Amino acid sequence: MRRMSFTETVRQMRAREKTVTRRSVSTWKTLAPGDRLMAVEKAMGLAKGENQVQLAVIEVVANEVVDMRESLTKDDVRREGFGGWLPSRFLAEVWEPMNGPVPLVCPVRRIEFKFVDEETP
């Protein structure tokens, strides 16, 4: 099973508050609705002897390329696991520290998913 890392949103994944993630458009191109992934804390850069920590099995609902600024609504920020935050705060405190400043036009891959309860570790 393919693995997707949620290093910066482990708390949101454990609480099952996150059902949307945004990734670089150059990644996850072949991901399709119905595909299942193992959500992990960290997928790469593990120290020798360190194991991946499994969070949950997730199933892809949608995978589309969208513009970051146009697609990042208050509801989508909630679905990213940051309920009550404005999109501007999400960009400044979550996205930009990991990915850099967001230009006026910024295509990103928006992946919507659901948790698969019966297979959650």
C-alpha positions in Angstrom: 0.0 0.0 0.0 1.3 3.5 -0.9 2.1 5.8 2.0 1.4 9.5 2.3 3.1 11.6 5.0 1.2 14.0 7.3 4.2 15.2 9.3 2.8 18.7 10.0 -0.8 17.6 10.6 -0.4 14.5 12.8 -2.7 15.9 15.5 -5.4 16.7 12.9 -5.2 13.2 11.4 -5.3 11.4 14.7 -8.4 13.5 15.6 -9.9 12.8 12.2 -10.4 16.5 11.6 -8.5 16.5 8.3 -10.2 15.2 5.1 -8.3 17.4 2.5 -4.7 17.9 1.8 -2.8 20.1 -0.7 0.4 18.9 -2.3 2.7 20.1 -5.1 1.2 19.6 -8.6 4.2 17.5 -9.5 3.3 14.8 -7.0 0.5 12.3 -6.7 -0.5 12.7 -10.4 -1.8 9.1 -10.8 -3.9 9.0 -7.6 -7.5 8.3 -8.4 -10.8 8.1 -6.5 -11.0 4.8 -4.7 -7.3 4.4 -4.2 -6.3 3.6 -0.6 -3.2 4.9 1.1 -1.6 4.4 4.5 -1.4 7.8 6.2 1.9 8.0 8.1 3.6 10.5 10.4 6.8 10.6 8.3 7.5 8.8 5.1 11.0 9.9 4.2 14.1 10.9 6.1 13.8 8.3 8.8 16.8 7.7 10.9 18.5 4.3 10.8 16.3 1.9 12.8 13.3 4.3 12.9 10.0 2.9 11.7 7.1 4.7 10.0 4.2 5.4 12.4 0.9 4.6 10.8 -2.0 7.0 11.4 -4.9 5.5 9.4 -5.9 4.0 6.1 -7.5 6.6 3.9 -9.4 6.4 0.6 -9.1 9.0 -2.1 -12.4 10.8 -2.9 -11.0 13.4 -5.4 -7.7 14.5 -6.8 -7.6 17.7 -8.8 -5.3 20.6 -9.7 -6.7 23.9 -8.4 -5.5 27.4 -7.7 -4.4 27.7 -4.1 -6.0 31.1 -3.4 -9.3 30.4 -5.2 -9.8 27.0 -3.7 -8.8 27.8 -0.1 -12.2 28.6 1.4 -13.0 28.8 5.1 -14.7 25.4 4.7 -11.6 23.9 3.1 -9.4 25.3 5.9 -11.7 23.4 8.3 -11.4 20.3 6.1 -7.6 20.7 6.3 -8.0 20.3 10.1 -7.9 24.0 11.1 -11.5 24.8 12.0 -12.0 28.5 12.9 -9.0 29.7 11.0 -9.1 32.1 8.1 -7.5 31.1 4.8 -4.9 33.8 5.3 -3.8 32.3 8.7 -3.6 28.8 7.2 -1.4 30.1 4.4 0.9 32.0 6.7 1.2 29.5 9.5 0.9 26.1 7.8 1.5 26.2 4.0 4.2 28.9 3.6 6.6 27.6 6.3 6.7 24.3 4.4 6.4 25.5 0.8 7.3 29.2 0.7 5.3 32.2 -0.3 2.2 31.7 -2.4 2.2 33.6 -5.6 -0.9 35.3 -7.0 -1.5 32.2 -9.2 -0.5 29.0 -7.5 -1.6 25.6 -8.9 -1.7 22.9 -6.2 -3.0 19.4 -6.0 -6.1 19.2 -3.8 -6.6 15.6 -2.6 -9.9 14.9 -0.8 -10.1 11.7 1.2 -12.1 9.7 3.8 -11.0 7.5 6.6 -11.4 3.7 6.2 -12.4 2.7 9.8 -12.1 -1.0 9.5 -8.5 -0.9 8.4 -7.2 1.9 10.7 -4.2 0.8 12.8 
